[in-house]
Amino acid sequence: MPEAFYNILTTLGLNALANAQATQTPLPLVNFAVGDSNGVYSAPVVGQIALVNEVWRGTINRVYVSLKDASHIVVEALIPAADGGFNVREAGVFDGAGNLIAVGKYPLTFKPALGSGSEKDLYVRMIMQVTNAANVDQTIDPTLIYLTQWHLDEHADLRNNPHVVTVAQIGAETPAGAQTKVDTHRDVAAPHSGHETPAGAQTKVDTHRDVAAPHSGHETPAGAQAKVDASISALMSAPPAVLDTLNELAAALGDDPNFATTMVNALATKETPAGAQAKVNALLPSGTRMVFVQAAAPTGWTKVLGMDGRGIRLVDGVGGGLAGNSDAFGAHTHSVGEHGHGHTLSVASHTLTVSEMPIHAHTLSATDTVESNDPAGGSYLAGVASSPVTATTSNSGGGAGHGHGVSGAVSNSAAFNTSSFVPKYVNSIVCSKD
C-alpha cells in the first residue's frame, strides 16, 4: 500500500488557534523543523509535542493564505545548502513559545551536506487548513524570498486578475479607449521604423548565406568533436574497460537511481562511534587492567607503575591484580636416584700390641714321664700321677681398639649431565583503562 502524506494540527495548535480567535490576536508562526523519524515513516499524532527525531530547525521564510483556498495557510522555509547530510520524513511548525502547532508526514527527501559533491537548497512547505485564516499572523522574511514554479503556476491559474487589483487602483483602459489606441497605431506610416523590414531582413540572410566562410571565427565540426572527445576523456580519466560507460557505472551501482539515499540509510543502521565506544566501555570499564606487549600505553589507557621485574602468577579467589613480593621461583631441592661408585682401596697391615689383643687364656697339657735311668723308677714330679695333666694359664690381653690405614680412590660409576636454568622473558607493561 503506498504511503500517504498529510499534515495535522496538534492539540497545542488547536488550542492556540482557539485562543487567537477568542482574543482576536493573530498566532505568530516562527520556526520550521524537519526530522528523519528515526529512519522509518511515522504517522502524525494529535497529541504530539515534538518531532520523532528532529535534524534541522530554522526560521520560517513566509506565511500566507493560499490564493486557491482562503482556508489554507501556507508555511514555507528554506534549508540552505550549508546545512545537510540527513533525510527528511517529517516536518513541524512551531510558534514563538516553541509549541508544535502542526506536524506532517513528509515524502522521503535527502538533503546532501555541503562539500559532498551534491549541494542544493531545499525548499519545504506545509499547508494547514484552518477555519479562519485571519487567526494566523501572515509574515514574509524580506531577506529570503524565492520564486518557485509552484508560485508561478498558482499565479497563472488566476488569469482574470492574478493580483486582485481594482480599476480604481490602476485606472484601467476601457475597451473603447483601447480600440482607439490600436487604430492610431495602425494608421501611423511607419509604426516600427526602428525595426528591420521583412525585405531588409531577407537581404541580410541572403548576404550571409553567400559568404564563403560566414563562420570562419567559429570552430569547425571536426574541431568541435575533437574538443568534446578530449573533454570526455579527461572526465573519464582512463577508467577500466568494465566501467567506461554510463550503463556499466549504473550496473555497478545496482541500477539504483537513489543510490546515495540507499547508502545513507544503510549506514544509518550501522553502529555510531559513540555507540561502539559505549559497548567497549561496558566490556572494559574504567580501571580494568590488562597486559600489553609494547613500550607505551595505548590511547585510552594509563601505564601502571611499580611493576618492574615482576612476573605473572595465577591465583584462586581474591588477590588478583596485586603486585606481590614473593620470589617467582621458590626454594626447591634436586634428588639423585640410587646408584653405585667403583673404588680401588688397600688396607695397611698392623701388629697388635698386648693391650690391643682380645682378652684370652691358654690351656697347657702335660704328661708324667719316668726316666729309664732312674733306679727307683720314680717321677721327677713328686705327687703327680703318671696319667696326663691339664692346666690353664691366667688371662692375657687388654682388648683395646686399633685401626688400619686405608689408601686408594673412589670413582663415579657414571657421569652426571649438567644443564643451565635460564628462563626467557618478554618485556610487557600493565595498563589501566581510563
CORPE-V536862 format. One record per helix or strand of 2 or more residues. SS is the DSSP state (A for helix, B for strand). FROM is the first residue (numbers start at 1). LEN is the number of residues. If there is no record, write none. Layout:
BEGIN
SS & FROM & LEN
SS & FROM & LEN
END
This chain:
BEGIN
B & 7 & 3
A & 11 & 13
B & 29 & 7
A & 37 & 3
B & 54 & 6
B & 62 & 4
B & 72 & 8
B & 86 & 10
B & 100 & 12
B & 122 & 8
A & 133 & 3
A & 149 & 9
A & 167 & 4
A & 175 & 13
A & 198 & 13
A & 221 & 16
A & 241 & 3
A & 246 & 7
A & 259 & 10
A & 273 & 11
B & 289 & 4
B & 301 & 3
B & 341 & 7
A & 354 & 3
B & 363 & 5
B & 388 & 5
B & 406 & 7
B & 429 & 5
END
